[in-house]
Amino acid sequence: MMFTTLRITRLLGFVTIALLALALMVTAWLLLPALPEPDFQSRKGTLLSATETGEWSVPGGRILEIQLTSTTGLKVDLALRLPSEPLPERPLLIMLSGQETGRKAVELLPDPRGVAVAALSYPFGTIPHRDMVSLMLSLRGIQRGILDTPPAVMLATDYLVNRADLNPGRVELAGISFGAYIAAVPAALDPRIQRLWLIHGSGDPQRVIEAAIHKRVGNENIRQGMAWLLATSVSAHHLSPEYWVGRIAPRPLIVVNAADDNTVPSEAVDALLAALQPPFEVLWSPGDHVHPKRPDTITYITELLFERISVPGAVAALR
């Protein structure tokens, strides 16, 4: 009996050590690609090809679907909404919206008032955030795709500013919801982007992730550990907007927060606001976080965007 108990104890000890070793290996596998500082310019490469994959008419213009390919192998899927009657200043808005919306964002817009709009899909596709197992299995691809998003925006800008039928006189970039956590990086690196909008985002992604999994992970220590692992594995320490917004100046920045945001903790919003450098504006939209099922919020945000962008000389007036 004692011999059997001893064997079971040793077996349990071996299993515990094996599981711990496996956990450490998985953690290392997730974290090692996220440790080096990314070279976004090298990853962008040079535009190799631009293929139009679809076109259809919408009120006041038309929408094109386009796939861009870089010399580095980077691929970017975007949709471009061209107005029939562009404004004299020919402003262009590039959008990074919610991770499930991607380039479909151009179809959700009301009248863009003569502003050309391009929306990008994320290189990682869609994050399966409702399924923790699928999320963990997808993390490596999500890592690569998130790090590819800033060079994807810069590659799209290369393409868009050189389209003869677009010929933008002003380029603005809006990061909305998930996009607000990434958009500050290409804006800081690419001086062609003359104004940045961060809408319903924040700083401190780890705190945001912890809040998102609060109901599914009851233990505080485990929840904090998971949030740290997820945030670090997707390179939040390289990409989080509070590390980049100070580099936007002297170009203007507009931050729009939701007054009753149940998705983003107020402490995370404060982390972003504390990092801002003038010139900037902080605005508050009514209601909850932007979502396709909240059309009133979408209408408010898009009306705010196009009302501001359509004003001639709007960017210069903020400096």
C-alpha positions in Angstrom: 0.0 0.0 0.0 2.8 2.4 1.0 4.6 1.5 -2.2 1.6 2.2 -4.3 1.0 5.6 -2.6 4.7 6.5 -3.1 4.4 5.7 -6.8 1.2 7.8 -7.1 2.9 10.7 -5.3 5.9 10.5 -7.6 3.7 10.2 -10.7 1.7 13.3 -9.6 5.0 15.2 -9.0 6.2 14.2 -12.5 2.9 15.3 -14.1 3.0 18.6 -12.2 6.6 19.3 -13.4 5.7 18.2 -17.0 2.6 20.5 -17.0 4.7 23.4 -15.6 7.4 22.8 -18.2 4.7 22.7 -20.9 3.2 26.0 -19.6 6.6 27.7 -19.7 7.3 26.4 -23.2 3.9 27.7 -24.4 4.6 31.1 -22.7 8.0 31.4 -24.3 6.6 30.4 -27.7 4.0 33.2 -27.3 6.3 35.9 -25.9 9.6 35.5 -27.8 8.2 36.9 -31.1 6.8 39.9 -29.2 10.1 40.9 -27.4 12.1 42.5 -30.2 11.2 46.1 -31.3 9.5 45.8 -34.7 10.9 47.4 -37.8 7.7 48.6 -39.3 9.4 50.5 -42.2 11.3 47.4 -43.4 8.2 45.2 -43.1 6.2 47.7 -45.3 8.6 47.3 -48.2 7.5 48.6 -51.6 4.2 48.3 -53.3 4.4 45.4 -55.7 0.9 45.1 -57.0 -2.6 46.5 -56.5 -5.5 44.3 -57.7 -9.1 45.5 -57.8 -11.3 42.6 -56.7 -14.8 44.3 -56.7 -16.7 47.4 -57.5 -20.2 48.7 -56.9 -22.2 51.9 -56.8 -23.5 53.5 -53.6 -25.5 56.8 -53.2 -23.1 59.6 -54.0 -20.3 57.5 -55.3 -18.8 54.0 -55.7 -16.9 51.5 -53.6 -13.8 49.5 -54.8 -12.3 46.5 -53.1 -8.5 46.2 -53.6 -5.8 43.9 -52.5 -2.3 45.3 -52.1 0.9 43.2 -52.1 4.3 44.4 -50.9 7.8 43.2 -51.9 8.0 41.8 -48.4 5.0 39.5 -48.9 2.7 41.8 -46.8 -0.9 41.7 -48.2 -3.5 44.4 -47.4 -7.2 44.2 -48.2 -9.0 47.5 -48.3 -12.1 49.1 -49.5 -12.1 52.6 -51.1 -15.3 54.8 -51.2 -14.9 57.4 -53.9 -17.4 60.3 -53.9 -18.9 61.4 -57.2 -18.3 65.0 -56.3 -15.2 65.3 -54.1 -14.6 68.4 -52.1 -12.2 71.0 -53.6 -9.5 70.2 -51.0 -10.0 66.4 -51.8 -9.6 65.1 -48.2 -9.0 61.4 -47.7 -9.9 59.5 -44.5 -8.2 56.2 -43.8 -10.1 54.1 -41.2 -9.0 51.3 -38.9 -12.3 50.3 -37.3 -13.4 47.4 -35.1 -11.6 44.1 -35.7 -14.8 42.4 -36.9 -15.7 45.2 -39.3 -12.5 45.8 -41.2 -12.9 47.2 -44.7 -16.7 46.7 -44.5 -16.8 50.0 -42.5 -17.1 52.0 -45.7 -20.5 50.3 -46.3 -21.8 51.4 -42.8 -21.1 55.1 -43.4 -23.8 57.7 -44.0 -23.1 60.4 -46.5 -19.4 61.2 -46.3 -20.0 64.7 -47.7 -17.5 64.5 -50.5 -14.7 62.9 -48.4 -13.0 59.9 -49.9 -12.8 57.0 -47.4 -10.5 54.0 -47.3 -11.0 51.2 -44.7 -8.6 48.4 -44.1 -9.1 44.8 -43.0 -6.7 43.6 -40.4 -4.0 41.1 -41.6 -4.9 38.7 -38.8 -8.6 38.4 -39.8 -11.0 38.2 -36.9 -10.0 37.6 -33.2 -12.1 34.7 -31.7 -12.4 36.6 -28.4 -15.5 34.7 -27.3 -13.7 31.4 -27.3 -10.7 31.3 -25.0 -9.3 28.0 -26.5 -9.6 29.3 -30.1 -8.1 32.6 -29.0 -5.0 30.9 -27.5 -4.6 28.7 -30.6 -4.9 31.7 -32.9 -2.5 34.0 -30.9 0.6 33.4 -33.1 -1.3 34.5 -36.2 -2.8 37.4 -34.3 0.7 38.4 -33.1 2.0 38.6 -36.7 -1.1 40.3 -38.0 -1.2 43.0 -35.3 2.5 43.8 -35.9 1.7 44.0 -39.6 -1.1 46.5 -39.2 1.1 49.7 -38.9 3.1 48.8 -42.1 -0.2 47.9 -43.7 -1.6 51.4 -43.1 1.6 52.9 -44.5 1.5 50.7 -47.6 -2.1 51.6 -48.2 -1.1 55.3 -47.8 1.6 54.8 -50.5 -1.1 53.4 -52.8 -3.8 55.9 -52.0 -1.8 59.1 -52.3 -0.7 58.1 -55.8 -4.1 57.2 -57.3 -4.8 59.7 -60.1 -8.6 59.6 -59.5 -8.1 60.3 -55.8 -5.2 62.8 -55.6 -5.8 63.7 -51.9 -4.9 67.1 -50.8 -5.2 66.1 -47.1 -4.9 62.7 -45.4 -6.4 61.9 -42.0 -6.4 58.6 -40.1 -9.1 57.4 -37.7 -8.6 54.5 -35.3 -12.0 53.4 -34.0 -12.5 50.9 -31.1 -9.9 48.2 -31.7 -8.2 50.4 -34.3 -7.6 53.1 -31.8 -5.0 50.9 -30.1 -2.9 50.7 -33.2 -3.5 53.8 -35.3 -1.1 56.0 -33.4 1.9 54.0 -34.6 1.5 54.6 -38.4 0.4 58.2 -37.7 3.6 58.8 -35.7 5.8 57.2 -38.4 4.2 58.6 -41.5 4.2 62.5 -41.8 1.7 62.3 -44.7 -1.0 61.6 -42.2 -1.9 65.2 -41.2 -4.4 64.5 -38.4 -5.1 61.5 -36.2 -8.4 60.5 -34.6 -8.5 58.0 -31.7 -12.2 57.0 -31.1 -13.4 54.9 -28.2 -10.0 53.5 -27.4 -7.6 54.0 -24.5 -4.2 53.2 -23.2 -3.2 50.2 -21.0 -4.5 47.3 -23.1 -3.7 44.9 -20.3 -6.3 46.6 -18.1 -8.8 46.5 -21.0 -8.3 42.8 -21.5 -8.6 42.1 -17.8 -11.9 43.9 -17.8 -13.1 42.0 -20.8 -12.4 38.5 -19.3 -13.7 39.5 -15.8 -16.9 37.5 -16.0 -15.2 34.4 -17.4 -12.2 34.3 -15.1 -13.2 34.8 -11.5 -9.9 34.4 -9.8 -8.2 37.8 -9.7 -4.6 36.5 -9.8 -5.3 34.2 -12.7 -7.2 36.9 -14.5 -4.3 39.4 -14.1 -1.8 36.8 -15.3 -3.9 35.9 -18.4 -4.4 39.6 -19.2 -0.6 40.2 -18.9 0.1 37.2 -21.2 -2.4 38.2 -23.8 -1.3 41.9 -23.8 2.4 41.1 -23.9 2.0 38.4 -26.6 0.3 40.9 -29.0 3.1 43.4 -28.4 1.1 45.9 -26.4 4.4 47.1 -25.0 5.4 48.2 -28.5 2.1 49.4 -29.9 0.0 50.9 -27.1 -1.0 54.4 -28.0 0.3 56.1 -24.9 3.8 55.3 -26.1 3.2 57.0 -29.5 0.8 59.9 -29.2 3.6 62.2 -28.0 5.3 61.8 -31.4 2.3 63.1 -33.4 2.9 66.8 -32.5 2.9 69.3 -34.1 0.2 67.5 -36.1 -3.2 67.7 -34.4 -4.9 64.8 -32.6 -8.5 64.3 -31.7 -9.5 61.8 -29.0 -13.2 60.8 -28.7 -14.3 58.9 -25.7 -17.7 57.4 -24.9 -19.4 59.0 -21.9 -20.9 55.7 -20.7 -18.3 53.2 -22.0 -18.9 49.7 -20.5 -16.0 48.2 -22.6 -13.1 50.4 -21.7 -12.2 51.1 -18.0 -11.9 54.7 -17.1 -8.4 54.1 -15.7 -7.3 52.9 -19.2 -8.7 56.1 -20.8 -6.9 58.2 -18.2 -3.6 56.5 -19.2 -4.1 57.7 -22.8 -5.2 61.2 -21.9 -2.2 61.7 -19.6 0.2 60.9 -22.5 -1.3 63.5 -25.0 0.8 66.4 -26.2 -0.6 69.6 -27.8 -2.2 70.3 -30.1 -5.1 67.9 -29.2 -8.8 67.9 -28.4 -10.7 65.5 -26.1 -14.3 65.1 -27.0 -17.0 62.9 -25.4 -19.7 61.1 -27.3 -23.0 60.2 -25.6 -23.9 56.6 -24.7 -21.9 53.4 -24.8 -19.0 52.0 -26.8 -19.3 52.0 -30.6 -20.7 48.8 -32.0 -22.5 47.8 -35.3 -25.6 47.1 -33.2 -25.6 50.7 -31.9 -26.5 52.7 -35.0 -27.1 55.9 -33.1 -23.5 55.8 -31.9 -22.2 55.1 -35.4 -24.2 58.0 -36.7 -22.9 60.4 -34.1 -19.3 59.4 -34.7 -19.4 59.5 -38.5 -21.3 62.8 -38.4 -18.6 64.2 -36.2 -15.8 62.9 -38.4 -17.2 64.2 -41.7 -18.4 67.5 -40.3 -14.9 68.3 -39.1 -13.0 66.8 -42.1 -15.2 68.5 -44.7 -14.2 72.0 -43.4 -11.6 73.6 -45.7 -8.3 74.2 -43.8 -9.6 72.2 -40.8 -6.3 70.7 -39.8 -4.3 74.0 -40.1 -6.8 75.7 -37.9 -6.0 73.4 -35.0 -2.2 74.0 -34.9 
